[in-house]
Amino acid sequence: MESQNYEGKTVLITGGTGSLGWSLVTRFLQTDIRRIIIYSRDEFKQYRMEKHFASNRDRLRFFIGDVRDRDRLHRAFSGVDIVIHAAALKHVHLMEYNPIEAVNTNILGARNIVDAAIDRGVKKVVALSTDKAVNPINIYGATKLVSDKLFRSAHAYSGDSGPSFTVVRYGNVVGSRGSVIPFFKDLKQQKAPLLPITDMRMTRFFITMEESVNLVLKALELGHGGELFISRIPSCSIVDLAKAIYPEAKLHETGIRAGEKLHEVLLTEDEARTTYDYGDHFVVYPPTFQSQDPAKIRAGGTLVPKDFCFSSENNTNWLNVEDLRQLIDAVQDHGDKLPPFIPGGKN
């Protein structure tokens, strides 16, 4: 990340006290960025973050606020150049029983972000998505799919001089707060005799926090607006993941929970028609780029086959038990512990 790209700029991160927010702040503070604004609901998490980054207090601001609150967003976006939208309600099984809350935050909150960005003259917006938004079977995925559509279509009413809106999509982040890895580690620490596995056939994508930050910054720097950036990341079997963390435990199959998938998909055959492969990542371009503005399709990519589908089941890049063990050992939990471990960054 070249520091001159951010010199004099102000970036606002919604949901900025989460795992990704900590990592982004650490990376941005290594540049000449003017100001970083953390926008989130939890005052205690903001307090801890403020304490941890106390030496950079002159470049950090903290806003208590909710993406559901249009007026608060409008005030917070004053003077902001870049918005990274990470705020979401994302626990699958909890959202199945709280669907209206998921709609209010993930859909109506997205609309508020778009409106505030246009009204306040923001230059760039990068919104975080998830593999759950692809062919969704749960309310979380469905609300994120609508959110993605809102951001990718925002140019229709933002105008040529309005912000660029780009979306990034990736899978499970290794060690992020609420993920299965800290859960398995806790059971190991408790010396639990059993590890619950919802289905022994289950597979998942995994990405490191460093890779997820890199994807966000790549979209921020290279996106014209309307694109969807996807990392080419490895898959693993949940059984292998359990063995890598706690090989002594017996595995107990509990059955798939409400809204849970057996395998995850990051790129569908329908999206493949406008998707280019750049080696370490894919970009799904708006159809209008191919027909009306091909210059916006970045050089160096190859159009993927029409029947291409990138799923955790058919992925050619797999992590075995030893690979997973080494990866987990190298990456500490991105949870409530301070300071968080940032691969390749300053701690």
C-alpha positions in Angstrom: 0.0 0.0 0.0 1.6 3.3 -1.2 1.3 6.0 1.4 0.9 8.8 -1.2 -2.5 7.3 -2.2 -3.9 8.4 1.1 -2.0 11.6 1.9 -4.4 14.2 3.3 -7.4 11.8 3.0 -10.0 11.0 5.7 -11.4 7.5 5.8 -14.4 6.3 7.8 -14.9 2.7 8.8 -18.4 1.6 9.8 -18.3 -1.3 12.3 -14.7 -0.2 12.8 -14.2 -1.8 16.2 -14.5 -5.3 14.6 -11.6 -7.6 13.6 -11.2 -6.0 10.2 -11.4 -2.5 11.6 -8.5 -3.1 13.9 -6.4 -4.4 11.0 -7.3 -1.6 8.7 -6.5 1.1 11.3 -3.1 -0.5 11.8 -2.4 -0.5 8.1 -3.7 3.0 7.5 -1.6 4.4 10.3 1.5 3.3 8.4 0.5 5.8 5.7 0.2 9.6 5.5 -3.5 9.4 5.9 -4.9 12.5 7.6 -7.7 11.0 9.7 -9.4 7.7 10.5 -13.0 7.8 11.8 -14.4 4.8 13.6 -18.2 4.6 13.4 -19.8 1.9 15.6 -22.4 1.3 18.3 -20.3 -0.2 21.1 -18.8 2.5 23.4 -16.7 -0.1 25.3 -15.0 -1.4 22.2 -14.3 2.1 21.1 -12.8 2.9 24.5 -10.5 -0.1 24.2 -9.5 0.8 20.7 -8.8 4.4 21.6 -6.6 3.3 24.5 -4.7 0.9 22.2 -4.0 3.5 19.5 -3.4 6.4 22.0 -0.2 7.4 20.4 -2.1 8.2 17.2 -4.9 10.1 18.9 -4.4 13.1 16.6 -5.4 11.0 13.5 -8.2 9.0 15.1 -11.8 10.0 15.7 -14.6 7.9 17.3 -18.3 8.3 16.5 -20.9 6.4 18.4 -23.6 5.7 15.9 -25.7 3.1 14.1 -25.9 2.7 10.3 -29.7 2.7 10.8 -29.5 6.4 11.8 -29.5 8.5 8.7 -29.0 11.8 10.5 -26.0 10.5 12.4 -24.4 9.1 9.3 -25.0 12.4 7.5 -23.1 14.2 10.3 -20.3 11.6 10.5 -19.6 11.7 6.8 -18.8 15.4 6.8 -15.3 15.9 5.2 -14.9 12.1 4.5 -13.2 11.0 1.3 -13.4 7.2 1.7 -15.9 5.0 3.4 -15.3 1.3 4.2 -18.6 -0.3 5.2 -18.0 -3.2 7.5 -21.0 -2.9 9.8 -23.5 -5.8 9.7 -25.5 -8.3 11.7 -23.9 -11.5 10.5 -24.4 -14.5 12.8 -26.5 -16.8 10.6 -28.5 -18.7 13.3 -29.2 -15.6 15.3 -30.5 -13.7 12.2 -32.8 -16.6 11.4 -34.7 -15.7 14.6 -34.3 -11.9 14.2 -34.9 -11.3 10.5 -36.3 -7.8 10.8 -33.2 -6.7 12.7 -31.0 -8.1 9.8 -33.1 -6.2 7.3 -32.9 -2.9 9.3 -29.1 -3.1 9.6 -27.9 -4.9 6.4 -30.4 -3.5 3.9 -31.8 -0.2 5.2 -28.3 0.6 6.7 -26.8 0.0 3.3 -29.3 2.5 1.7 -28.4 5.0 4.4 -24.7 4.6 3.6 -25.3 5.2 -0.1 -27.5 8.3 0.5 -25.1 9.8 3.0 -22.1 9.2 0.7 -23.7 10.9 -2.2 -25.1 13.8 -0.2 -21.8 14.5 1.6 -19.5 14.2 -1.4 -17.6 11.1 -0.4 -15.3 10.0 -3.2 -15.1 6.2 -2.7 -17.1 3.5 -0.9 -16.0 -0.1 -0.4 -18.6 -2.4 1.1 -17.8 -5.8 2.6 -19.8 -8.8 1.5 -19.8 -12.5 2.2 -20.0 -15.9 0.6 -23.4 -16.2 2.3 -24.8 -13.6 -0.2 -24.3 -16.1 -3.0 -27.4 -18.2 -3.7 -28.6 -17.4 -0.2 -30.6 -19.8 1.9 -30.6 -17.8 5.1 -31.8 -14.3 6.1 -28.2 -13.0 6.6 -27.2 -14.0 3.1 -30.4 -12.7 1.6 -30.0 -9.3 3.2 -26.3 -9.1 2.2 -27.3 -9.9 -1.4 -29.7 -7.0 -1.4 -27.0 -4.8 0.2 -24.5 -5.8 -2.6 -27.1 -5.0 -5.3 -27.7 -1.5 -3.7 -24.0 -0.7 -3.7 -23.2 -2.0 -7.1 -26.2 -0.2 -8.6 -25.7 3.1 -6.8 -24.1 4.7 -9.8 -27.5 4.8 -11.5 -28.4 7.7 -9.2 -25.1 9.1 -7.9 -24.2 10.6 -11.3 -20.8 10.9 -13.0 -19.4 13.2 -10.2 -20.7 11.0 -7.4 -18.9 8.4 -5.3 -17.6 5.1 -6.7 -19.2 2.1 -5.0 -17.3 -1.2 -5.0 -18.0 -4.5 -3.2 -15.6 -7.1 -1.9 -16.6 -10.7 -1.2 -14.7 -13.3 0.8 -15.2 -16.3 3.1 -14.4 -17.0 6.7 -11.5 -15.0 8.2 -9.1 -17.2 10.2 -9.5 -16.4 13.9 -12.0 -13.6 13.5 -14.3 -12.9 16.4 -17.2 -15.3 16.4 -15.6 -17.8 14.0 -15.3 -21.5 14.5 -11.6 -21.5 15.2 -11.8 -19.6 18.6 -14.8 -21.8 19.5 -12.8 -25.0 18.9 -9.8 -23.5 20.8 -12.0 -22.7 23.8 -13.2 -26.3 23.9 -9.7 -27.6 23.7 -8.7 -25.3 26.6 -11.6 -26.7 28.6 -10.5 -30.2 27.7 -13.9 -31.0 26.4 -14.1 -34.7 25.2 -16.2 -33.8 22.1 -16.0 -31.3 19.3 -19.4 -30.6 17.7 -19.4 -30.8 13.9 -22.7 -29.9 12.2 -22.0 -32.2 9.2 -18.8 -34.2 8.5 -19.0 -33.4 4.8 -18.9 -29.7 5.3 -16.3 -27.5 3.6 -15.5 -23.8 4.0 -13.3 -21.1 2.4 -10.7 -19.5 4.7 -8.8 -16.2 4.3 -6.3 -14.6 6.7 -7.0 -11.2 8.1 -4.0 -9.8 6.1 -5.5 -11.1 2.9 -8.9 -9.6 3.6 -7.3 -6.2 4.3 -5.3 -6.5 1.1 -8.5 -7.2 -0.9 -10.3 -4.2 0.6 -7.4 -1.9 -0.3 -7.1 -3.5 -3.8 -10.8 -2.7 -4.4 -10.3 0.8 -3.0 -7.3 1.6 -5.3 -8.3 -0.2 -8.5 -12.2 -0.1 -8.6 -14.0 2.3 -10.9 -17.3 1.5 -9.2 -19.8 -1.2 -9.7 -17.2 -4.1 -9.5 -17.2 -7.0 -7.2 -13.7 -8.1 -6.0 -13.3 -11.8 -4.9 -10.1 -13.3 -3.5 -8.9 -16.7 -4.8 -8.6 -18.4 -1.4 -8.2 -22.0 -0.3 -10.8 -24.4 1.1 -10.7 -26.9 3.8 -12.8 -29.7 5.4 -14.3 -28.8 8.7 -13.3 -32.2 9.9 -9.7 -31.4 9.0 -10.0 -28.1 10.8 -11.1 -29.8 13.9 -8.3 -32.3 13.8 -5.8 -29.5 13.3 -7.0 -27.7 16.4 -7.9 -30.5 18.8 -6.8 -33.9 17.5 -7.4 -35.6 20.8 -11.1 -34.9 20.9 -13.8 -37.1 19.4 -16.0 -35.5 16.7 -19.7 -35.4 17.3 -22.1 -34.7 14.4 -24.9 -32.5 15.5 -26.8 -31.7 12.2 -26.8 -28.6 10.1 -28.2 -25.5 11.9 -31.0 -23.3 10.6 -29.8 -21.4 7.5 -26.4 -23.2 7.3 -25.0 -24.5 4.0 -23.0 -27.7 3.4 -20.6 -25.9 1.0 -20.0 -22.2 0.3 -19.8 -20.5 -3.1 -17.9 -17.3 -3.9 -18.6 -17.0 -7.6 -21.5 -18.4 -9.6 -21.8 -19.5 -13.2 -24.2 -16.6 -13.8 -21.6 -14.1 -12.6 -18.8 -15.8 -14.6 -20.1 -14.2 -17.8 -18.5 -10.9 -16.7 -15.7 -12.2 -14.4 -12.0 -11.8 -15.1 -9.3 -13.8 -13.4 -6.3 -11.8 -12.2 -4.4 -14.7 -10.6 -4.9 -14.0 -6.9 -8.3 -12.5 -7.3 -11.4 -12.3 -9.5 -13.3 -9.1 -10.5 -17.0 -9.4 -11.5 -17.6 -6.3 -13.7 -21.0 -4.7 -14.4 -22.3 -6.0 -17.8 -22.3 -2.4 -19.1 -18.5 -2.4 -18.9 -18.2 -5.0 -21.7 -20.8 -3.4 -24.0 -20.4 0.3 -23.3 -17.1 1.1 -21.5 -14.6 -1.7 -22.0 -11.7 0.6 -21.0 -12.8 0.2 -17.4 -12.0 -3.5 -17.6 -8.5 -3.6 -16.1 -5.7 -5.1 -18.2 -4.0 -8.3 -17.1 -7.1 -10.4 -16.5 -8.6 -13.3 -18.4 -12.3 -13.9 -18.9 -13.2 -17.1 -16.9 -15.0 -20.0 -18.7 -18.8 -19.5 -19.0 -19.5 -22.5 -16.8 -17.0 -21.5 -14.1 -18.1 -21.7 -10.5 -15.9 -21.1 -7.5 -17.1 -23.1 -4.5 -15.5 -24.5 -1.4 -16.3 -28.0 -2.7 -14.8 -27.8 -6.1 -11.8 -25.5 -5.2 -8.5 -26.8 -6.5 -6.6 -25.2 -3.6 -7.0 -27.2 -0.4 -5.6 -26.9 3.1 -4.8 -30.2 4.7 -4.5 -30.8 8.5 -0.8 -29.8 8.6 -1.5 -26.7 6.5 -4.3 -25.7 8.8 -2.2 -26.3 11.9 0.6 -24.0 10.6 -1.9 -21.3 9.6 -3.7 -21.3 12.9 -0.4 -21.2 14.8 0.7 -18.2 12.8 -2.5 -16.2 13.3 -3.7 -15.3 16.7 -7.4 -14.7 17.5 -8.8 -11.4 16.2 -11.2 -11.2 19.1 -11.4 -9.0 22.2 -7.8 -9.5 23.2 -5.4 -6.5 23.1 -3.4 -5.9 21.1 -4.6 -7.8 18.1 -2.1 -9.6 16.0 -1.7 -8.1 12.5 0.2 -10.4 10.1 2.9 -8.4 8.4 2.0 -5.3 10.3 3.2 -3.4 13.4 2.0 -4.6 16.8 
